[in-house]
């Protein structure tokens, strides 16, 4: 799994994690300074054809709010993936990528079918339990964000965001 590669003791800060095409049903936490590259690294999904995807989906058995990928480290790049939340339609809120660090690059990804925020950079600090922490060097470019808030309409709430930069 992608999470197993991140958690591997030999995966150190500054390393590159290369992910092959395929489907990865998992919740991912990035707690190291890494470059995580899918098979479509450097390929803008808005302008050209793509290689077979590394598609990250929700695993079965979840309940409640869920982020598919949470970045709690600084200096992280996520490039060349598909994040697809369509199989978790009962959730109170879903987000594709939630970042709590500085120097986070999210580029050349397809982020689709999340009913809260597709890509969210938060000013909340999960370590020190507080708000008001400003983020710097955030780059969210060349992503295709599709169907933000696709499922939330069922309960009458319209709150979906494609990209939400809070304190950045």
C-alpha positions in Angstrom: 0.0 0.0 0.0 1.0 3.6 -0.3 0.7 4.0 3.5 3.0 1.0 4.0 5.6 2.7 1.8 5.4 5.9 3.8 5.6 4.1 7.1 8.6 1.9 6.1 11.5 2.6 8.4 13.8 3.1 5.4 11.6 5.8 3.9 13.3 8.9 5.3 12.6 12.7 5.0 13.4 13.8 1.5 12.7 10.5 -0.1 10.7 9.9 -3.3 7.9 7.4 -3.2 6.9 6.2 -6.7 3.4 4.6 -7.0 2.5 2.3 -9.9 -0.9 2.4 -11.7 -3.6 0.5 -9.9 -6.4 1.1 -7.3 -5.4 1.8 -3.7 -8.4 1.7 -1.2 -6.8 3.3 1.8 -6.7 6.3 4.1 -3.3 7.9 3.9 -1.4 10.0 6.4 1.8 11.7 5.2 3.9 12.4 8.3 7.3 12.6 6.6 8.8 15.2 4.2 8.3 13.2 0.9 7.7 13.5 -2.8 4.9 11.1 -3.7 4.7 10.5 -7.4 2.0 8.7 -9.4 2.3 7.4 -12.9 1.0 10.8 -14.3 3.7 12.9 -12.6 4.1 16.1 -14.6 1.0 15.5 -16.8 -1.7 18.2 -16.5 -5.1 16.4 -16.6 -6.7 19.5 -18.1 -4.7 19.6 -21.3 -3.5 16.1 -22.4 -4.1 12.4 -22.2 -2.8 10.4 -19.2 -1.2 7.1 -18.5 -3.1 4.5 -16.5 -3.9 6.0 -13.1 -2.9 5.3 -9.6 -6.4 5.7 -8.2 -6.8 6.2 -4.5 -10.3 5.3 -3.1 -11.8 4.9 0.3 -11.6 1.5 1.9 -14.7 -0.3 3.0 -16.0 -0.1 6.6 -15.6 3.6 7.2 -18.1 5.8 9.0 -18.4 9.5 9.6 -16.2 12.3 8.2 -13.0 11.1 6.4 -10.1 12.6 4.6 -8.5 10.4 2.0 -5.0 11.8 2.4 -3.9 13.9 5.4 -0.5 15.7 5.1 0.9 16.6 8.5 4.5 17.1 7.5 6.1 20.1 5.7 7.8 19.8 2.3 5.5 17.3 0.7 4.7 16.9 -3.0 1.7 14.9 -4.4 1.9 14.6 -8.2 0.1 12.5 -10.7 -2.8 10.7 -9.0 -6.5 10.3 -9.1 -8.4 10.7 -5.7 -11.9 9.4 -6.1 -14.4 9.6 -3.2 -17.4 8.2 -5.1 -17.7 4.9 -3.1 -18.2 6.6 0.2 -21.6 8.2 -0.3 -22.9 7.9 3.3 -20.3 10.1 4.8 -21.1 13.3 6.8 -18.2 14.9 4.9 -15.4 13.8 2.8 -12.2 15.5 1.7 -9.6 14.4 -0.8 -6.4 16.0 0.4 -6.1 17.8 3.7 -2.8 19.6 4.4 -1.6 20.9 7.7 2.0 21.7 6.7 4.1 24.3 4.8 5.6 23.9 1.4 3.0 21.5 0.2 2.6 21.0 -3.6 -0.5 19.3 -5.0 -0.3 19.1 -8.8 -1.3 17.2 -11.8 -4.0 15.2 -9.9 -7.6 14.4 -10.6 -9.7 15.0 -7.5 -13.3 13.9 -7.8 -16.5 13.1 -5.9 -15.8 14.7 -2.5 -18.7 16.3 -0.7 -16.9 18.7 1.6 -13.5 19.9 0.3 -11.6 18.4 -2.5 -8.2 20.0 -1.6 -8.0 21.8 1.7 -5.0 23.5 3.3 -5.9 24.2 6.9 -4.7 26.8 9.4 -5.6 24.3 12.2 -2.6 22.7 14.0 -3.4 19.1 14.9 -0.3 18.8 17.1 -0.8 21.9 19.2 -4.6 21.8 19.0 -5.2 25.3 17.8 -6.2 27.6 14.9 -4.5 30.7 13.5 -1.4 29.1 12.1 -0.5 30.5 8.7 0.8 28.3 6.0 3.4 29.3 3.5 4.7 28.0 0.1 1.5 26.2 -0.9 1.2 25.3 -4.6 -2.1 23.8 -5.8 -1.8 23.8 -9.6 -2.8 21.9 -12.7 -5.4 19.7 -11.0 -8.8 18.7 -12.4 -11.3 19.0 -9.6 -14.7 17.5 -10.5 -18.0 16.9 -8.7 -17.2 18.8 -5.5 -20.3 18.4 -3.3 -21.8 15.7 -5.5 -23.4 13.7 -2.6 -24.1 16.4 0.0 -27.1 17.6 -1.9 -29.0 14.6 -0.6 -29.3 16.1 2.8 -30.1 19.6 1.6 -26.7 21.1 2.5 -24.6 22.8 -0.2 -21.1 23.4 1.2 -18.7 21.7 -1.2 -15.5 23.4 -2.1 -13.0 22.5 -4.8 -10.0 24.2 -3.2 -10.1 25.8 0.2 -7.0 27.7 1.4 -7.4 28.5 5.1 -4.6 30.6 6.5 -2.4 30.2 3.4 
